[in-house]
Amino acid sequence: MEEKQETLQNKTEMTVGEILRNARTTGRRKREIATIAKLLCIREEFLIALEEGNYRIIPEDVYILGFARSYATELGLNPEEVIAKLKRELGIIKDEAVEEVENVPEKPKRKIKIDKELLLRWFKSSVQYVKKHWIWFASVFAVMLIGLVLIFILAGKKENTVSEGQTEIETVVAVVSTEPNFRYPVREKFGEKNVSESRVVLQAEKESWVKIDDAKGNSVFSRVLSQGDVYYMPNGDNFKATFGNVGAIDVWVDGQLMNKLGAANTRKSGISMAPNALKTAGVAE
């Protein structure tokens, strides 16, 4: 083209689209997009997209750059400068200013210089100070050592005390919650919520009705037990029992089988289920 190509030196703050629109609509030759589109054989909507920066309308980067190059040349602009600026806008290449910052050489790390002579003088003066005040240092060391020894001794005593206390608690729990060596295979268990605290456990040798009342006369358990059925009594001294067949019930107290509380096929009521009271029946042989 005869017209001298314009440079982009004064247009660094403008986008490529603004530069193209400005070149087309100002100056001596104002031109219509439709005319340029026919001349370049480029769809009019693509030239409008270039001026508006709406590059999503144009399918590929290669077409965007190609159309922009032809458009810039036709408008008398420097196509290389336009393409370089457009690549930066599209993120195809980095901005030169950014590249310059990224390529700044890393400053060498400053080496710390140690004055060996100064360090040696400090060490000698420290040794002399310790020698001069050795009694004070020895006293502090002795106090710290005695403190550590006392701490270890007290910690050991506390651990032994805790261990002894835990052993006693475990022993008591073991006695209270000892599972009896039942005479019959367990068929079904009742009152299992009382297992951890129950001292009195009942097992049916034969079918028998069992009813347990609390101190107020309220029934806490009532049902017919079949052979092998087990009932864990709540812990306490104020419970009383009624047995439809007292001789058919095995009574276990603290893991020991007691003698029968009555004859077979005999109904008996008002029996105290306090552990110590039941022990008066004696341990079964």
C-alpha atoms as a printed R data frame, in Angstrom:
    type eleno elety resid chain resno       x       y       z
1   ATOM     1    CA   MET     A     1   0.000   0.000   0.000
2   ATOM     2    CA   GLU     A     2   1.063   3.578  -0.723
3   ATOM     3    CA   GLU     A     3   0.182   5.017   2.667
4   ATOM     4    CA   LYS     A     4   2.964   4.941   5.185
5   ATOM     5    CA   GLN     A     5   2.349   2.466   7.972
6   ATOM     6    CA   GLU     A     6   1.567   4.005  11.340
7   ATOM     7    CA   THR     A     7   3.430   2.894  14.475
8   ATOM     8    CA   LEU     A     8   1.926   1.897  17.814
9   ATOM     9    CA   GLN     A     9   4.283   3.924  19.968
10  ATOM    10    CA   ASN     A    10   1.517   6.348  21.017
11  ATOM    11    CA   LYS     A    11  -1.100   3.620  21.366
12  ATOM    12    CA   THR     A    12   0.430   1.414  24.111
13  ATOM    13    CA   GLU     A    13  -2.522   2.071  26.437
14  ATOM    14    CA   MET     A    14  -5.083   1.029  23.808
15  ATOM    15    CA   THR     A    15  -6.214  -2.506  23.054
16  ATOM    16    CA   VAL     A    16  -5.754  -4.027  19.614
17  ATOM    17    CA   GLY     A    17  -9.480  -3.630  18.957
18  ATOM    18    CA   GLU     A    18  -9.392   0.054  19.867
19  ATOM    19    CA   ILE     A    19  -6.335   0.598  17.650
20  ATOM    20    CA   LEU     A    20  -8.063  -1.059  14.671
21  ATOM    21    CA   ARG     A    21 -11.307   0.891  15.176
22  ATOM    22    CA   ASN     A    22  -9.385   4.147  15.620
23  ATOM    23    CA   ALA     A    23  -7.425   3.561  12.410
24  ATOM    24    CA   ARG     A    24 -10.615   2.834  10.490
25  ATOM    25    CA   THR     A    25 -12.785   5.711  11.745
26  ATOM    26    CA   THR     A    26 -10.271   8.609  12.008
27  ATOM    27    CA   GLY     A    27  -7.894  10.316   9.634
28  ATOM    28    CA   ARG     A    28  -8.372  11.282   6.018
29  ATOM    29    CA   ARG     A    29  -9.781   7.900   4.936
30  ATOM    30    CA   LYS     A    30 -12.755   6.868   7.051
31  ATOM    31    CA   ARG     A    31 -13.937   3.474   5.887
32  ATOM    32    CA   GLU     A    32 -16.878   1.163   6.456
33  ATOM    33    CA   ILE     A    33 -16.411  -2.377   7.786
34  ATOM    34    CA   ALA     A    34 -18.599  -3.784   5.013
35  ATOM    35    CA   THR     A    35 -16.278  -2.353   2.344
36  ATOM    36    CA   ILE     A    36 -13.130  -3.748   3.991
37  ATOM    37    CA   ALA     A    37 -14.815  -7.148   4.551
38  ATOM    38    CA   LYS     A    38 -15.527  -7.491   0.828
39  ATOM    39    CA   LEU     A    39 -12.028  -6.368  -0.078
40  ATOM    40    CA   LEU     A    40 -10.292  -8.816   2.326
41  ATOM    41    CA   CYS     A    41 -12.857 -11.625   1.832
42  ATOM    42    CA   ILE     A    42 -13.326 -11.803   5.614
43  ATOM    43    CA   ARG     A    43 -16.778 -12.030   7.151
44  ATOM    44    CA   GLU     A    44 -17.983  -8.701   8.454
45  ATOM    45    CA   GLU     A    45 -18.847 -10.159  11.877
46  ATOM    46    CA   PHE     A    46 -15.243 -11.307  12.351
47  ATOM    47    CA   LEU     A    47 -13.891  -7.776  11.737
48  ATOM    48    CA   ILE     A    48 -16.438  -6.407  14.231
49  ATOM    49    CA   ALA     A    49 -15.301  -9.067  16.738
50  ATOM    50    CA   LEU     A    50 -11.683  -7.933  16.304
51  ATOM    51    CA   GLU     A    51 -12.589  -4.295  17.004
52  ATOM    52    CA   GLU     A    52 -14.703  -5.239  20.049
53  ATOM    53    CA   GLY     A    53 -12.162  -7.717  21.404
54  ATOM    54    CA   ASN     A    54 -14.814 -10.434  21.302
55  ATOM    55    CA   TYR     A    55 -12.445 -13.164  20.113
56  ATOM    56    CA   ARG     A    56 -14.736 -16.038  21.138
57  ATOM    57    CA   ILE     A    57 -16.680 -15.558  17.888
58  ATOM    58    CA   ILE     A    58 -13.586 -16.492  15.855
59  ATOM    59    CA   PRO     A    59 -12.978 -20.254  16.281
60  ATOM    60    CA   GLU     A    60  -9.160 -20.558  16.488
61  ATOM    61    CA   ASP     A    61  -6.216 -18.372  17.544
62  ATOM    62    CA   VAL     A    62  -4.592 -18.879  14.137
63  ATOM    63    CA   TYR     A    63  -7.613 -17.285  12.424
64  ATOM    64    CA   ILE     A    64  -7.701 -14.423  14.928
65  ATOM    65    CA   LEU     A    65  -4.041 -13.616  14.237
66  ATOM    66    CA   GLY     A    66  -4.453 -14.040  10.458
67  ATOM    67    CA   PHE     A    67  -7.501 -11.790  10.246
68  ATOM    68    CA   ALA     A    68  -5.861  -9.181  12.488
69  ATOM    69    CA   ARG     A    69  -2.709  -9.152  10.331
70  ATOM    70    CA   SER     A    70  -4.707  -8.592   7.132
71  ATOM    71    CA   TYR     A    71  -6.936  -5.971   8.791
72  ATOM    72    CA   ALA     A    72  -3.951  -4.053  10.231
73  ATOM    73    CA   THR     A    73  -2.150  -4.079   6.865
74  ATOM    74    CA   GLU     A    74  -5.252  -2.799   5.073
75  ATOM    75    CA   LEU     A    75  -5.639   0.031   7.619
76  ATOM    76    CA   GLY     A    76  -2.016   1.092   7.218
77  ATOM    77    CA   LEU     A    77  -0.816  -0.176  10.605
78  ATOM    78    CA   ASN     A    78   2.372  -2.101  11.325
79  ATOM    79    CA   PRO     A    79   1.097  -5.714  11.289
80  ATOM    80    CA   GLU     A    80   4.026  -7.088  13.302
81  ATOM    81    CA   GLU     A    81   3.423  -4.671  16.172
82  ATOM    82    CA   VAL     A    82  -0.317  -5.360  16.074
83  ATOM    83    CA   ILE     A    83   0.225  -9.150  16.130
84  ATOM    84    CA   ALA     A    84   2.769  -8.913  18.979
85  ATOM    85    CA   LYS     A    85   0.342  -6.853  21.074
86  ATOM    86    CA   LEU     A    86  -2.543  -9.167  20.225
87  ATOM    87    CA   LYS     A    87  -0.531 -12.238  21.309
88  ATOM    88    CA   ARG     A    88   0.088 -10.601  24.673
89  ATOM    89    CA   GLU     A    89  -3.642  -9.872  25.045
90  ATOM    90    CA   LEU     A    90  -4.492 -13.483  24.188
91  ATOM    91    CA   GLY     A    91  -1.871 -14.793  26.587
92  ATOM    92    CA   ILE     A    92   0.040 -16.528  23.800
93  ATOM    93    CA   ILE     A    93   3.254 -14.724  24.797
94  ATOM    94    CA   LYS     A    94   4.138 -12.945  27.994
95  ATOM    95    CA   ASP     A    95   4.439  -9.222  28.248
96  ATOM    96    CA   GLU     A    96   8.012  -8.007  27.811
97  ATOM    97    CA   ALA     A    97   7.912  -6.144  31.113
98  ATOM    98    CA   VAL     A    98   6.871  -9.357  32.882
99  ATOM    99    CA   GLU     A    99   9.611 -11.300  31.126
100 ATOM   100    CA   GLU     A   100  12.181  -8.761  32.187
101 ATOM   101    CA   VAL     A   101  11.094  -9.041  35.816
102 ATOM   102    CA   GLU     A   102  11.108 -12.847  35.669
103 ATOM   103    CA   ASN     A   103  14.561 -12.886  34.074
104 ATOM   104    CA   VAL     A   104  16.149 -10.674  36.718
105 ATOM   105    CA   PRO     A   105  19.113 -12.668  37.963
106 ATOM   106    CA   GLU     A   106  18.840 -13.871  41.522
107 ATOM   107    CA   LYS     A   107  20.977 -11.959  43.948
108 ATOM   108    CA   PRO     A   108  23.758 -14.077  45.375
109 ATOM   109    CA   LYS     A   109  23.184 -15.112  48.949
110 ATOM   110    CA   ARG     A   110  25.209 -13.175  51.431
111 ATOM   111    CA   LYS     A   111  27.738 -15.326  53.168
112 ATOM   112    CA   ILE     A   112  28.051 -14.891  56.908
113 ATOM   113    CA   LYS     A   113  31.644 -14.406  57.827
114 ATOM   114    CA   ILE     A   114  32.623 -15.753  61.240
115 ATOM   115    CA   ASP     A   115  35.383 -14.000  63.071
116 ATOM   116    CA   LYS     A   116  37.267 -16.967  64.497
117 ATOM   117    CA   GLU     A   117  39.531 -14.787  66.608
118 ATOM   118    CA   LEU     A   118  36.567 -13.024  68.217
119 ATOM   119    CA   LEU     A   119  34.869 -16.370  68.851
120 ATOM   120    CA   LEU     A   120  38.035 -17.735  70.490
121 ATOM   121    CA   ARG     A   121  38.323 -14.694  72.770
122 ATOM   122    CA   TRP     A   122  34.687 -15.092  73.825
123 ATOM   123    CA   PHE     A   123  35.220 -18.772  74.614
124 ATOM   124    CA   LYS     A   124  38.330 -18.049  76.732
125 ATOM   125    CA   SER     A   125  36.566 -15.286  78.671
126 ATOM   126    CA   SER     A   126  33.604 -17.619  79.329
127 ATOM   127    CA   VAL     A   127  35.898 -20.333  80.675
128 ATOM   128    CA   GLN     A   128  37.625 -17.844  82.938
129 ATOM   129    CA   TYR     A   129  34.270 -16.578  84.237
130 ATOM   130    CA   VAL     A   130  33.115 -20.117  85.046
131 ATOM   131    CA   LYS     A   131  36.391 -20.874  86.861
132 ATOM   132    CA   LYS     A   132  36.050 -17.712  88.899
133 ATOM   133    CA   HIS     A   133  32.449 -18.452  89.933
134 ATOM   134    CA   TRP     A   134  32.578 -22.263  89.923
135 ATOM   135    CA   ILE     A   135  31.032 -22.534  93.395
136 ATOM   136    CA   TRP     A   136  27.894 -20.735  92.258
137 ATOM   137    CA   PHE     A   137  27.569 -22.917  89.129
138 ATOM   138    CA   ALA     A   138  28.132 -26.075  91.185
139 ATOM   139    CA   SER     A   139  25.425 -25.044  93.669
140 ATOM   140    CA   VAL     A   140  22.904 -24.403  90.913
141 ATOM   141    CA   PHE     A   141  23.710 -27.748  89.284
142 ATOM   142    CA   ALA     A   142  23.351 -29.572  92.624
143 ATOM   143    CA   VAL     A   143  19.974 -27.943  93.322
144 ATOM   144    CA   MET     A   144  18.706 -28.892  89.858
145 ATOM   145    CA   LEU     A   145  19.920 -32.469  90.286
146 ATOM   146    CA   ILE     A   146  18.248 -32.827  93.692
147 ATOM   147    CA   GLY     A   147  15.027 -31.391  92.232
148 ATOM   148    CA   LEU     A   148  15.030 -33.921  89.397
149 ATOM   149    CA   VAL     A   149  15.643 -36.796  91.829
150 ATOM   150    CA   LEU     A   150  12.736 -35.657  94.033
151 ATOM   151    CA   ILE     A   151  10.454 -35.371  91.017
152 ATOM   152    CA   PHE     A   152  11.275 -38.930  89.926
153 ATOM   153    CA   ILE     A   153  10.724 -40.268  93.465
154 ATOM   154    CA   LEU     A   154   7.357 -38.523  93.879
155 ATOM   155    CA   ALA     A   155   6.244 -39.596  90.418
156 ATOM   156    CA   GLY     A   156   7.144 -43.201  91.241
157 ATOM   157    CA   LYS     A   157   5.186 -43.111  94.497
158 ATOM   158    CA   LYS     A   158   2.151 -41.608  92.794
159 ATOM   159    CA   GLU     A   159   2.263 -44.247  90.061
160 ATOM   160    CA   ASN     A   160   2.479 -47.037  92.660
161 ATOM   161    CA   THR     A   161  -0.436 -45.529  94.603
162 ATOM   162    CA   VAL     A   162  -2.557 -45.282  91.458
163 ATOM   163    CA   SER     A   163  -1.623 -48.836  90.463
164 ATOM   164    CA   GLU     A   164  -2.538 -50.177  93.921
165 ATOM   165    CA   GLY     A   165  -5.831 -48.278  93.864
166 ATOM   166    CA   GLN     A   166  -6.640 -49.594  90.404
167 ATOM   167    CA   THR     A   167  -5.810 -53.129  91.521
168 ATOM   168    CA   GLU     A   168  -8.170 -52.829  94.490
169 ATOM   169    CA   ILE     A   169 -10.954 -51.452  92.312
170 ATOM   170    CA   GLU     A   170 -10.452 -54.175  89.725
171 ATOM   171    CA   THR     A   171 -10.540 -56.807  92.470
172 ATOM   172    CA   VAL     A   172 -13.807 -55.463  93.888
173 ATOM   173    CA   VAL     A   173 -15.372 -55.282  90.425
174 ATOM   174    CA   ALA     A   174 -14.195 -58.808  89.719
175 ATOM   175    CA   VAL     A   175 -15.861 -60.039  92.901
176 ATOM   176    CA   VAL     A   176 -19.082 -58.152  92.270
177 ATOM   177    CA   SER     A   177 -19.441 -59.048  88.608
178 ATOM   178    CA   THR     A   178 -18.209 -62.649  88.769
179 ATOM   179    CA   GLU     A   179 -20.257 -64.735  86.355
180 ATOM   180    CA   PRO     A   180 -21.555 -67.865  88.137
181 ATOM   181    CA   ASN     A   181 -20.589 -71.308  86.907
182 ATOM   182    CA   PHE     A   182 -24.215 -72.161  86.105
183 ATOM   183    CA   ARG     A   183 -25.365 -75.767  86.496
184 ATOM   184    CA   TYR     A   184 -27.498 -75.648  83.354
185 ATOM   185    CA   PRO     A   185 -26.804 -74.252  79.868
186 ATOM   186    CA   VAL     A   186 -28.061 -70.664  79.738
187 ATOM   187    CA   ARG     A   187 -31.165 -70.453  77.587
188 ATOM   188    CA   GLU     A   188 -32.140 -66.805  77.951
189 ATOM   189    CA   LYS     A   189 -30.875 -63.907  80.084
190 ATOM   190    CA   PHE     A   190 -33.025 -61.259  81.788
191 ATOM   191    CA   GLY     A   191 -31.978 -58.089  83.602
192 ATOM   192    CA   GLU     A   192 -28.709 -57.893  81.668
193 ATOM   193    CA   LYS     A   193 -28.477 -54.166  82.410
194 ATOM   194    CA   ASN     A   194 -27.700 -55.213  86.007
195 ATOM   195    CA   VAL     A   195 -24.829 -57.568  85.077
196 ATOM   196    CA   SER     A   196 -22.030 -55.183  86.099
197 ATOM   197    CA   GLU     A   197 -23.450 -54.617  89.604
198 ATOM   198    CA   SER     A   198 -25.507 -57.715  90.328
199 ATOM   199    CA   ARG     A   199 -24.442 -59.785  93.343
200 ATOM   200    CA   VAL     A   200 -27.479 -62.078  93.207
201 ATOM   201    CA   VAL     A   201 -28.206 -64.174  90.114
202 ATOM   202    CA   LEU     A   202 -31.107 -66.610  89.698
203 ATOM   203    CA   GLN     A   203 -31.271 -69.605  87.357
204 ATOM   204    CA   ALA     A   204 -34.274 -71.874  86.867
205 ATOM   205    CA   GLU     A   205 -33.698 -75.617  87.299
206 ATOM   206    CA   LYS     A   206 -37.297 -76.256  86.305
207 ATOM   207    CA   GLU     A   207 -40.173 -74.054  85.241
208 ATOM   208    CA   SER     A   208 -41.117 -71.530  87.939
209 ATOM   209    CA   TRP     A   209 -42.848 -68.179  88.243
210 ATOM   210    CA   VAL     A   210 -40.580 -65.456  89.705
211 ATOM   211    CA   LYS     A   211 -41.674 -62.018  90.900
212 ATOM   212    CA   ILE     A   212 -39.320 -59.379  92.369
213 ATOM   213    CA   ASP     A   213 -40.648 -56.299  94.244
214 ATOM   214    CA   ASP     A   214 -38.742 -53.202  95.404
215 ATOM   215    CA   ALA     A   215 -39.037 -51.597  98.861
216 ATOM   216    CA   LYS     A   216 -42.268 -49.790  97.851
217 ATOM   217    CA   GLY     A   217 -43.913 -52.988  96.667
218 ATOM   218    CA   ASN     A   218 -43.531 -52.120  92.988
219 ATOM   219    CA   SER     A   219 -42.801 -55.076  90.728
220 ATOM   220    CA   VAL     A   220 -39.430 -54.813  88.942
221 ATOM   221    CA   PHE     A   221 -39.574 -58.301  87.388
222 ATOM   222    CA   SER     A   222 -42.310 -60.849  86.878
223 ATOM   223    CA   ARG     A   223 -42.326 -63.837  84.510
224 ATOM   224    CA   VAL     A   224 -42.133 -67.610  84.268
225 ATOM   225    CA   LEU     A   225 -38.553 -68.852  83.964
226 ATOM   226    CA   SER     A   226 -37.866 -72.079  82.090
227 ATOM   227    CA   GLN     A   227 -34.898 -74.364  82.719
228 ATOM   228    CA   GLY     A   228 -31.661 -72.491  82.002
229 ATOM   229    CA   ASP     A   229 -33.216 -69.016  82.121
230 ATOM   230    CA   VAL     A   230 -31.151 -66.503  84.118
231 ATOM   231    CA   TYR     A   231 -32.164 -63.309  85.915
232 ATOM   232    CA   TYR     A   232 -29.606 -60.738  87.210
233 ATOM   233    CA   MET     A   233 -30.973 -59.023  90.322
234 ATOM   234    CA   PRO     A   234 -30.495 -55.244  90.805
235 ATOM   235    CA   ASN     A   235 -27.950 -54.526  93.531
236 ATOM   236    CA   GLY     A   236 -29.505 -53.628  96.901
237 ATOM   237    CA   ASP     A   237 -30.887 -55.010 100.157
238 ATOM   238    CA   ASN     A   238 -34.533 -53.917  99.842
239 ATOM   239    CA   PHE     A   239 -35.830 -56.353  97.226
240 ATOM   240    CA   LYS     A   240 -38.181 -59.230  98.035
241 ATOM   241    CA   ALA     A   241 -39.106 -62.227  95.901
242 ATOM   242    CA   THR     A   242 -42.049 -64.549  95.331
243 ATOM   243    CA   PHE     A   243 -41.401 -67.968  93.783
244 ATOM   244    CA   GLY     A   244 -44.116 -70.227  92.376
245 ATOM   245    CA   ASN     A   245 -41.742 -73.202  92.730
246 ATOM   246    CA   VAL     A   246 -39.012 -72.081  95.133
247 ATOM   247    CA   GLY     A   247 -37.193 -75.424  94.984
248 ATOM   248    CA   ALA     A   248 -36.712 -75.043  91.201
249 ATOM   249    CA   ILE     A   249 -34.580 -71.874  91.510
250 ATOM   250    CA   ASP     A   250 -30.786 -71.820  91.925
251 ATOM   251    CA   VAL     A   251 -29.640 -68.743  93.854
252 ATOM   252    CA   TRP     A   252 -26.078 -67.509  93.261
253 ATOM   253    CA   VAL     A   253 -24.559 -64.866  95.570
254 ATOM   254    CA   ASP     A   254 -21.176 -63.343  94.659
255 ATOM   255    CA   GLY     A   255 -20.521 -66.278  92.353
256 ATOM   256    CA   GLN     A   256 -21.369 -68.968  94.945
257 ATOM   257    CA   LEU     A   257 -24.361 -71.316  94.754
258 ATOM   258    CA   MET     A   258 -26.539 -71.162  97.902
259 ATOM   259    CA   ASN     A   259 -28.686 -73.936  99.333
260 ATOM   260    CA   LYS     A   260 -32.301 -74.071  98.153
261 ATOM   261    CA   LEU     A   261 -34.625 -71.496  99.726
262 ATOM   262    CA   GLY     A   262 -37.467 -74.020 100.006
263 ATOM   263    CA   ALA     A   263 -38.827 -77.364  98.923
264 ATOM   264    CA   ALA     A   264 -39.665 -78.269  95.351
265 ATOM   265    CA   ASN     A   265 -43.178 -77.496  94.082
266 ATOM   266    CA   THR     A   266 -43.656 -75.007  96.940
267 ATOM   267    CA   ARG     A   267 -44.850 -71.427  96.590
268 ATOM   268    CA   LYS     A   268 -43.005 -68.979  98.811
269 ATOM   269    CA   SER     A   269 -43.220 -65.160  99.010
270 ATOM   270    CA   GLY     A   270 -41.663 -62.259 100.942
271 ATOM   271    CA   ILE     A   271 -38.145 -63.717 100.657
272 ATOM   272    CA   SER     A   272 -35.466 -61.058 101.237
273 ATOM   273    CA   MET     A   273 -33.053 -60.919  98.331
274 ATOM   274    CA   ALA     A   274 -30.380 -59.024 100.274
275 ATOM   275    CA   PRO     A   275 -27.053 -60.789  99.532
276 ATOM   276    CA   ASN     A   276 -26.109 -61.243 103.211
277 ATOM   277    CA   ALA     A   277 -29.582 -62.512 104.058
278 ATOM   278    CA   LEU     A   278 -29.393 -65.110 101.280
279 ATOM   279    CA   LYS     A   279 -25.997 -66.273 102.507
280 ATOM   280    CA   THR     A   280 -27.611 -67.483 105.709
281 ATOM   281    CA   ALA     A   281 -28.986 -70.372 103.657
282 ATOM   282    CA   GLY     A   282 -25.421 -71.569 103.365
283 ATOM   283    CA   VAL     A   283 -23.275 -72.552 100.386
284 ATOM   284    CA   ALA     A   284 -24.482 -75.607  98.480
285 ATOM   285    CA   GLU     A   285 -22.140 -78.577  98.538
